[in-house]
Amino acid sequence: MLKLTAKARKRDLSMSTTVRRLLRIALDNDDGQVDAALDTEKESERQARGIRALASRLAFLLIWTIYDVGAIKALASNTLSMQKDASPEMLTDIFKQANRSTQAALKRKRPELTPLVEAVEQWLTAADEEEKDAPTPHTPGTNGTRGRGGNSL
């Protein structure tokens, strides 16, 4: 495109005029190369559409998996917390060990993903710290009015 722009400017022509004239010459002298070039472009566009569609489906699957894992983790946490002699420290240890095991398996199977995992972990840690530092809003009474409404449940 830069060469084409330079040629158009050199002859003081517009881009549309230059492109039209070059296309006429190419089609007049066509010996099958134009069709081959257009077929190549068509195939490239088809592949690009296919890749975009696949990326969209994979992104959906990833989001769905993230939500499912979150729900499973919540259910496991609730189930474990109902066990006799379960303490918050024990639950924290169980979940930390589960995270360590998952990370070790991922590093063993796909070591090239380690930097990505570490970056996501840092991002999540920073988000958790920001949440902890944020001021907690005042909880209104049971009828929605501050300071009234009796005892909250």
N, CA, C and O of each residue as an XYZ file, in Angstrom:
612
protein
N       0.815     -1.195      0.000
C       0.000      0.000      0.000
C       0.864      1.266      0.000
O       0.506      2.273     -0.611
N       1.999      1.200      0.691
C       2.869      2.377      0.709
C       3.435      2.667     -0.679
O       3.534      3.822     -1.093
N       3.801      1.611     -1.383
C       4.309      1.799     -2.745
C       3.236      2.388     -3.651
O       3.502      3.266     -4.473
N       2.017      1.884     -3.481
C       0.901      2.364     -4.285
C       0.619      3.834     -3.978
O       0.366      4.623     -4.889
N       0.661      4.197     -2.715
C       0.452      5.596     -2.327
C       1.541      6.481     -2.910
O       1.261      7.577     -3.396
N       2.778      6.012     -2.863
C       3.889      6.795     -3.400
C       3.735      6.991     -4.915
O       3.976      8.082     -5.433
N       3.336      5.937     -5.608
C       3.132      6.058     -7.059
C       2.006      7.036     -7.378
O       2.115      7.816     -8.324
N       0.929      7.003     -6.599
C      -0.194      7.913     -6.829
C       0.234      9.358     -6.595
O      -0.106     10.240     -7.384
N       0.966      9.602     -5.536
C       1.412     10.968     -5.228
C       2.393     11.473     -6.286
O       2.350     12.639     -6.679
N       3.267     10.590     -6.737
C       4.271     10.968     -7.737
C       3.612     11.466     -9.012
O       4.135     12.369     -9.667
N       2.475     10.891     -9.372
C       1.772     11.264    -10.599
C       0.599     12.199    -10.326
O      -0.157     12.536    -11.237
N       0.452     12.613     -9.082
C      -0.623     13.520     -8.666
C      -1.995     12.930     -8.993
O      -2.861     13.610     -9.544
N      -2.183     11.636     -8.640
C      -3.447     10.930     -8.853
C      -4.059     10.566     -7.501
O      -3.363     10.459     -6.491
N      -5.355     10.382     -7.510
C      -6.001      9.911     -6.288
C      -5.765      8.408     -6.155
O      -5.431      7.735     -7.130
N      -5.941      7.895     -4.955
C      -5.748      6.459     -4.721
C      -6.777      5.650     -5.501
O      -6.446      4.599     -6.050
N      -8.017      6.123     -5.559
C      -9.047      5.360     -6.259
C      -8.732      5.259     -7.753
O      -8.936      4.207     -8.360
N      -8.237      6.347     -8.346
C      -7.879      6.327     -9.768
C      -6.705      5.379     -9.994
O      -6.713      4.590    -10.939
N      -5.721      5.454     -9.148
C      -4.537      4.599     -9.283
C      -4.914      3.132     -9.146
O      -4.468      2.304     -9.940
N      -5.717      2.802     -8.163
C      -6.126      1.415     -7.950
C      -6.954      0.924     -9.130
O      -6.759     -0.200     -9.594
N      -7.872      1.747     -9.622
C      -8.709      1.364    -10.758
C      -7.853      1.063    -11.992
O      -8.073      0.062    -12.674
N      -6.884      1.927    -12.275
C      -6.026      1.708    -13.446
C      -5.171      0.457    -13.292
O      -5.003     -0.305    -14.244
N      -4.636      0.246    -12.107
C      -3.818     -0.949    -11.884
C      -4.652     -2.225    -11.978
O      -4.171     -3.248    -12.464
N      -5.887     -2.165    -11.519
C      -6.758     -3.337    -11.632
C      -7.092     -3.638    -13.090
O      -7.139     -4.800    -13.495
N      -7.322     -2.601    -13.864
C      -7.587     -2.815    -15.300
C      -6.402     -3.506    -15.977
O      -6.579     -4.449    -16.748
N      -5.206     -3.031    -15.681
C      -4.002     -3.627    -16.263
C      -3.861     -5.074    -15.814
O      -3.553     -5.952    -16.621
N      -4.083     -5.321    -14.537
C      -3.946     -6.682    -14.008
C      -4.965     -7.616    -14.645
O      -4.634     -8.749    -14.992
N      -6.203     -7.151    -14.802
C      -7.235     -8.013    -15.391
C      -7.027     -8.216    -16.894
O      -7.343     -9.280    -17.425
N      -6.494     -7.193    -17.585
C      -6.221     -7.342    -19.020
C      -5.090     -8.338    -19.264
O      -5.116     -9.084    -20.243
N      -4.109     -8.349    -18.384
C      -2.951     -9.231    -18.538
C      -3.089    -10.507    -17.710
O      -2.099    -11.198    -17.470
N      -4.288    -10.820    -17.279
C      -4.511    -11.962    -16.380
C      -4.228    -13.286    -17.079
O      -4.778    -13.576    -18.141
N      -3.377    -14.064    -16.476
C      -3.113    -15.414    -16.960
C      -3.395    -16.433    -15.842
O      -2.783    -17.500    -15.793
N      -4.316    -16.088    -14.963
C      -4.689    -16.991    -13.872
C      -4.110    -16.592    -12.532
O      -4.523    -17.119    -11.499
N      -3.159    -15.670    -12.529
C      -2.547    -15.258    -11.271
C      -3.504    -14.457    -10.403
O      -3.474    -14.573     -9.178
N      -4.344    -13.653    -11.019
C      -5.309    -12.855    -10.255
C      -6.282    -13.776     -9.540
O      -6.567    -13.586     -8.358
N      -6.797    -14.779    -10.258
C      -7.721    -15.725     -9.617
C      -7.038    -16.469     -8.480
O      -7.637    -16.689     -7.427
N      -5.790    -16.856     -8.692
C      -5.050    -17.565     -7.640
C      -4.850    -16.661     -6.428
O      -4.980    -17.113     -5.291
N      -4.536    -15.391     -6.661
C      -4.341    -14.450     -5.555
C      -5.644    -14.222     -4.801
O      -5.662    -14.168     -3.571
N      -6.745    -14.089     -5.560
C      -8.048    -13.888     -4.905
C      -8.478    -15.127     -4.130
O      -9.066    -15.012     -3.054
N      -8.190    -16.308     -4.665
C      -8.508    -17.538     -3.942
C      -7.714    -17.631     -2.647
O      -8.228    -18.085     -1.625
N      -6.459    -17.199     -2.695
C      -5.627    -17.195     -1.487
C      -6.199    -16.251     -0.444
O      -6.261    -16.583      0.740
N      -6.619    -15.063     -0.893
C      -7.220    -14.096      0.033
C      -8.518    -14.634      0.626
O      -8.780    -14.461      1.816
N      -9.324    -15.281     -0.200
C     -10.577    -15.851      0.276
C     -10.317    -16.904      1.347
O     -11.008    -16.950      2.365
N      -9.320    -17.747      1.111
C      -8.973    -18.783      2.082
C      -8.456    -18.163      3.385
O      -8.772    -18.642      4.474
N      -7.663    -17.097      3.266
C      -7.162    -16.410      4.462
C      -8.313    -15.833      5.280
O      -8.329    -15.950      6.505
N      -9.278    -15.209      4.599
C     -10.439    -14.657      5.299
C     -11.257    -15.750      5.963
O     -11.736    -15.577      7.084
N     -11.420    -16.870      5.280
C     -12.174    -17.993      5.845
C     -11.471    -18.517      7.107
O     -12.120    -18.800      8.114
N     -10.152    -18.642      7.042
C      -9.405    -19.102      8.202
C      -9.512    -18.113      9.359
O      -9.673    -18.518     10.511
N      -9.424    -16.830      9.059
C      -9.520    -15.805     10.100
C     -10.889    -15.853     10.776
O     -10.984    -15.742     11.998
N     -11.960    -16.020      9.972
C     -13.301    -16.135     10.560
C     -13.404    -17.367     11.441
O     -13.990    -17.322     12.522
N     -12.829    -18.470     10.970
C     -12.855    -19.699     11.755
C     -12.107    -19.556     13.066
O     -12.562    -20.035     14.104
N     -10.970    -18.904     13.018
C     -10.178    -18.698     14.231
C     -10.913    -17.785     15.203
O     -10.913    -18.040     16.407
N     -11.544    -16.717     14.696
C     -12.317    -15.825     15.577
C     -13.477    -16.563     16.222
O     -13.750    -16.374     17.407
N     -14.164    -17.405     15.450
C     -15.283    -18.181     15.999
C     -14.792    -19.148     17.073
O     -15.425    -19.297     18.118
N     -13.667    -19.799     16.811
C     -13.105    -20.725     17.790
C     -12.684    -19.981     19.057
O     -12.930    -20.452     20.167
N     -12.050    -18.818     18.888
C     -11.629    -18.022     20.044
C     -12.835    -17.603     20.873
O     -12.777    -17.614     22.102
N     -13.914    -17.237     20.217
C     -15.129    -16.845     20.927
C     -15.698    -18.014     21.721
O     -16.081    -17.856     22.881
N     -15.753    -19.186     21.095
C     -16.276    -20.368     21.803
C     -15.381    -20.761     22.967
O     -15.873    -21.144     24.029
N     -14.058    -20.667     22.774
C     -13.140    -21.017     23.859
C     -13.236    -20.017     25.012
O     -13.152    -20.400     26.179
N     -13.410    -18.740     24.685
C     -13.569    -17.737     25.740
C     -14.838    -18.015     26.543
O     -14.830    -17.917     27.770
N     -15.926    -18.361     25.858
C     -17.168    -18.704     26.543
C     -16.949    -19.911     27.450
O     -17.392    -19.916     28.598
N     -16.270    -20.930     26.937
C     -16.015    -22.132     27.719
C     -15.159    -21.808     28.944
O     -15.404    -22.329     30.032
N     -14.169    -20.958     28.767
C     -13.314    -20.567     29.885
C     -14.115    -19.843     30.962
O     -13.974    -20.144     32.148
N     -14.948    -18.896     30.561
C     -15.763    -18.156     31.532
C     -16.706    -19.113     32.250
O     -16.856    -19.038     33.469
N     -17.335    -20.000     31.511
C     -18.259    -20.967     32.091
C     -17.519    -21.848     33.100
O     -18.036    -22.122     34.183
N     -16.323    -22.285     32.748
C     -15.532    -23.119     33.646
C     -15.159    -22.361     34.913
O     -15.198    -22.923     36.007
N     -14.802    -21.099     34.772
C     -14.442    -20.297     35.941
C     -15.623    -20.215     36.902
O     -15.447    -20.375     38.110
N     -16.819    -19.969     36.385
C     -17.991    -19.891     37.254
C     -18.300    -21.252     37.888
O     -18.658    -21.319     39.064
N     -18.165    -22.331     37.119
C     -18.411    -23.663     37.675
C     -17.411    -23.998     38.775
O     -17.787    -24.564     39.802
N     -16.149    -23.656     38.571
C     -15.134    -23.921     39.592
C     -15.436    -23.109     40.849
O     -15.277    -23.607     41.964
N     -15.866    -21.872     40.676
C     -16.230    -21.053     41.833
C     -17.378    -21.672     42.612
O     -17.359    -21.695     43.843
N     -18.379    -22.173     41.896
C     -19.518    -22.812     42.570
C     -19.080    -24.086     43.280
O     -19.516    -24.349     44.400
N     -18.228    -24.873     42.648
C     -17.737    -26.107     43.275
C     -16.922    -25.786     44.526
O     -17.034    -26.468     45.545
N     -16.107    -24.748     44.436
C     -15.301    -24.348     45.595
C     -16.203    -23.903     46.752
O     -15.941    -24.236     47.908
N     -17.255    -23.157     46.444
C     -18.183    -22.714     47.493
C     -18.887    -23.912     48.133
O     -19.024    -23.975     49.355
N     -19.332    -24.859     47.306
C     -19.982    -26.053     47.841
C     -19.023    -26.879     48.693
O     -19.398    -27.368     49.759
N     -17.795    -27.034     48.224
C     -16.803    -27.788     48.996
C     -16.514    -27.095     50.321
O     -16.392    -27.751     51.356
N     -16.405    -25.783     50.291
C     -16.152    -25.022     51.514
C     -17.295    -25.199     52.508
O     -17.070    -25.428     53.696
N     -18.521    -25.091     52.007
C     -19.672    -25.271     52.895
C     -19.731    -26.689     53.460
O     -20.014    -26.878     54.643
N     -19.465    -27.678     52.619
C     -19.504    -29.065     53.064
C     -18.419    -29.333     54.098
O     -18.674    -29.970     55.120
N     -17.206    -28.846     53.834
C     -16.118    -29.049     54.779
C     -16.365    -28.322     56.097
O     -16.020    -28.827     57.165
N     -16.962    -27.139     56.017
C     -17.190    -26.380     57.251
C     -18.238    -27.032     58.137
O     -18.288    -26.744     59.332
N     -19.082    -27.906     57.582
C     -20.092    -28.607     58.377
C     -19.519    -29.814     59.121
O     -20.178    -30.377     59.995
N     -18.298    -30.208     58.774
C     -17.695    -31.370     59.414
C     -17.347    -31.053     60.863
O     -17.021    -29.920     61.217
N     -17.425    -32.083     61.676
C     -17.114    -31.940     63.095
C     -15.648    -31.548     63.255
O     -14.780    -32.079     62.562
N     -15.380    -30.637     64.150
C     -14.032    -30.153     64.473
C     -13.364    -29.406     63.321
O     -12.140    -29.276     63.317
N     -14.116    -28.918     62.358
C     -13.540    -28.133     61.264
C     -13.350    -26.699     61.730
O     -14.289    -26.067     62.215
N     -12.152    -26.195     61.584
C     -11.863    -24.813     61.979
C     -11.572    -23.991     60.725
O     -11.234    -24.553     59.683
N     -11.699    -22.696     60.813
C     -11.381    -21.844     59.660
C      -9.930    -22.013     59.200
O      -9.646    -21.961     58.003
N      -9.009    -22.216     60.155
C      -7.599    -22.410     59.795
C      -7.419    -23.697     58.993
O      -6.649    -23.736     58.033
N      -8.140    -24.756     59.398
C      -8.032    -26.021     58.688
C      -8.573    -25.883     57.260
O      -7.986    -26.408     56.314
N      -9.690    -25.175     57.114
C     -10.244    -24.962     55.777
C      -9.283    -24.162     54.906
O      -9.111    -24.468     53.726
N      -8.660    -23.143     55.481
C      -7.683    -22.344     54.745
C      -6.517    -23.214     54.293
O      -6.061    -23.110     53.154
N      -6.041    -24.067     55.185
C      -4.941    -24.969     54.824
C      -5.343    -25.929     53.701
O      -4.555    -26.180     52.790
N      -6.550    -26.459     53.761
C      -7.026    -27.386     52.731
C      -7.048    -26.690     51.364
O      -6.576    -27.251     50.375
N      -7.593    -25.478     51.309
C      -7.688    -24.770     50.033
C      -6.315    -24.326     49.522
O      -6.071    -24.327     48.316
N      -5.417    -23.946     50.441
C      -4.061    -23.585     50.006
C      -3.346    -24.797     49.425
O      -2.664    -24.688     48.406
N      -3.501    -25.953     50.070
C      -2.865    -27.173     49.555
C      -3.453    -27.560     48.193
O      -2.724    -28.011     47.309
N      -4.757    -27.386     48.023
C      -5.383    -27.680     46.733
C      -4.825    -26.762     45.648
O      -4.568    -27.209     44.530
N      -4.636    -25.483     45.971
C      -4.060    -24.544     44.998
C      -2.622    -24.924     44.662
O      -2.229    -24.888     43.496
N      -1.833    -25.290     45.676
C      -0.444    -25.685     45.423
C      -0.382    -26.922     44.527
O       0.437    -26.985     43.610
N      -1.246    -27.905     44.793
C      -1.255    -29.127     43.979
C      -1.626    -28.824     42.532
O      -1.017    -29.354     41.602
N      -2.625    -27.971     42.350
C      -3.050    -27.603     40.994
C      -1.938    -26.872     40.260
O      -1.663    -27.165     39.096
N      -1.297    -25.924     40.929
C      -0.211    -25.167     40.302
C       0.972    -26.072     39.957
O       1.581    -25.920     38.899
N       1.300    -27.019     40.853
C       2.417    -27.930     40.588
C       2.116    -28.804     39.368
O       2.992    -29.034     38.534
N       0.886    -29.284     39.268
C       0.513    -30.115     38.115
C       0.560    -29.300     36.827
O       1.009    -29.797     35.794
N       0.102    -28.058     36.883
C       0.123    -27.196     35.702
C       1.563    -26.901     35.272
O       1.883    -26.946     34.084
N       2.424    -26.601     36.242
C       3.826    -26.321     35.918
C       4.511    -27.544     35.329
O       5.366    -27.423     34.451
N       4.138    -28.713     35.809
C       4.743    -29.941     35.308
C       4.285    -30.235     33.877
O       5.084    -30.643     33.033
N       2.987    -30.023     33.614
C       2.439    -30.352     32.293
C       2.670    -29.247     31.269
O       2.942    -29.540     30.105
N       2.569    -28.001     31.673
C       2.723    -26.860     30.763
C       3.614    -25.793     31.404
O       3.104    -24.771     31.864
N       4.916    -26.005     31.444
C       5.800    -25.023     32.096
C       5.783    -23.654     31.419
O       6.101    -22.651     32.058
N       5.415    -23.596     30.135
C       5.399    -22.298     29.443
C       4.292    -21.378     29.959
O       4.320    -20.173     29.709
N       3.313    -21.945     30.682
C       2.218    -21.131     31.224
C       2.543    -20.553     32.600
O       1.759    -19.768     33.136
N       3.673    -20.923     33.175
C       4.035    -20.466     34.520
C       4.028    -18.942     34.645
O       3.453    -18.435     35.608
N       4.640    -18.175     33.718
C       4.585    -16.712     33.860
C       3.154    -16.166     33.840
O       2.839    -15.223     34.567
N       2.301    -16.750     33.018
C       0.908    -16.306     32.960
C       0.204    -16.582     34.282
O      -0.519    -15.726     34.793
N       0.412    -17.770     34.838
C      -0.216    -18.123     36.111
C       0.245    -17.174     37.209
O      -0.563    -16.719     38.018
N       1.536    -16.877     37.238
C       2.062    -15.966     38.258
C       1.494    -14.559     38.099
O       1.179    -13.906     39.094
N       1.359    -14.088     36.866
C       0.799    -12.750     36.629
C      -0.656    -12.685     37.074
O      -1.068    -11.704     37.693
N      -1.438    -13.718     36.766
C      -2.843    -13.747     37.189
C      -2.931    -13.810     38.708
O      -3.783    -13.158     39.311
N      -2.059    -14.586     39.323
C      -2.052    -14.698     40.784
C      -1.752    -13.353     41.435
O      -2.401    -12.980     42.412
N      -0.778    -12.623     40.903
C      -0.458    -11.294     41.433
C      -1.637    -10.344     41.256
O      -1.943     -9.554     42.149
N      -2.291    -10.421     40.114
C      -3.449     -9.559     39.844
C      -4.565     -9.857     40.840
O      -5.172     -8.937     41.388
N      -4.839    -11.147     41.077
C      -5.901    -11.518     42.023
C      -5.547    -11.106     43.450
O      -6.415    -10.657     44.199
N      -4.291    -11.256     43.825
C      -3.847    -10.858     45.163
C      -4.013     -9.356     45.345
O      -4.477     -8.901     46.390
N      -3.637     -8.591     44.334
C      -3.780     -7.127     44.410
C      -5.252     -6.741     44.515
O      -5.599     -5.821     45.255
N      -6.127     -7.443     43.775
C      -7.561     -7.149     43.838
C      -8.111     -7.477     45.223
O      -8.944     -6.734     45.742
N      -7.661     -8.577     45.829
C      -8.107     -8.936     47.178
C      -7.670     -7.899     48.192
O      -8.437     -7.549     49.089
N      -6.440     -7.400     48.062
C      -5.934     -6.392     48.991
C      -6.706     -5.084     48.851
O      -6.970     -4.411     49.848
N      -7.071     -4.717     47.617
C      -7.858     -3.500     47.411
C      -9.231     -3.638     48.058
O      -9.748     -2.684     48.638
N      -9.825     -4.838     47.955
C     -11.126     -5.071     48.582
C     -11.037     -4.940     50.094
O     -11.928     -4.374     50.726
N      -9.965     -5.462     50.673
C      -9.799     -5.404     52.130
C      -9.606     -3.971     52.600
O     -10.087     -3.592     53.667
N      -8.891     -3.162     51.793
C      -8.614     -1.777     52.158
C      -9.810     -0.853     51.952
O      -9.852      0.237     52.522
N     -10.772     -1.269     51.154
C     -11.935     -0.418     50.871
C     -12.799     -0.291     52.120
O     -12.963     -1.260     52.860
N     -13.355      0.903     52.363
C     -14.215      1.065     53.534
C     -15.501      0.269     53.370
O     -16.059      0.179     52.276
N     -15.962     -0.304     54.473
C     -17.205     -1.079     54.420
C     -18.385     -0.133     54.581
O     -18.359      0.735     55.453
N     -19.410     -0.281     53.764
C     -20.571      0.601     53.866
C     -21.356      0.289     55.134
O     -21.346     -0.837     55.630
N     -22.035      1.310     55.645
C     -22.860      1.135     56.836
C     -24.073      0.288     56.486
O     -24.733      0.520     55.473
N     -24.358     -0.679     57.317
C     -25.515     -1.535     57.090
C     -26.741     -0.884     57.708
O     -26.756     -0.646     58.916
N     -27.772     -0.588     56.918
C     -28.976      0.036     57.473
C     -29.768     -0.967     58.298
O     -29.489     -2.166     58.282
N     -30.759     -0.456     59.019
C     -31.630     -1.321     59.807
C     -32.473     -2.211     58.910
O     -32.372     -2.149     57.685
N     -33.313     -3.046     59.536
C     -34.076     -4.024     58.771
C     -35.111     -3.378     57.861
O     -35.515     -3.995     56.876
N     -35.550     -2.172     58.149
C     -36.528     -1.535     57.274
C     -35.872     -0.625     56.247
O     -36.565      0.099     55.532
N     -34.540     -0.651     56.164
C     -33.837      0.129     55.161
C     -33.490      1.528     55.602
O     -32.810      2.246     54.870
N     -33.936      1.946     56.786
C     -33.647      3.274     57.295
C     -32.536      3.179     58.318
O     -32.587      2.346     59.222
N     -31.550      4.012     58.182
C     -30.399      3.971     59.084
C     -30.848      4.239     60.523
O     -31.554      5.207     60.806
N     -30.422      3.359     61.410
C     -30.667      3.554     62.831
C     -32.059      3.198     63.302
O     -32.368      3.413     64.474
N     -32.903      2.672     62.457
C     -34.258      2.311     62.874
C     -34.560      0.888     62.426
O     -33.769      0.284     61.701
N     -35.656      0.369     62.835
C     -36.121     -0.903     62.322
C     -35.913     -2.066     63.245
O     -36.200     -3.198     62.855
N     -35.437     -1.858     64.431
C     -35.301     -2.972     65.363
C     -34.002     -3.731     65.139
O     -33.050     -3.227     64.543
N     -33.999     -4.946     65.634
C     -32.792     -5.767     65.575
C     -32.622     -6.363     64.178
O     -33.586     -6.793     63.545
N     -31.389     -6.375     63.723
C     -31.141     -7.042     62.443
C     -30.928     -8.530     62.698
O     -30.534     -8.946     63.787
N     -31.197     -9.303     61.677
C     -31.136    -10.747     61.836
C     -29.744    -11.270     61.838
O     -29.539    -12.478     61.964
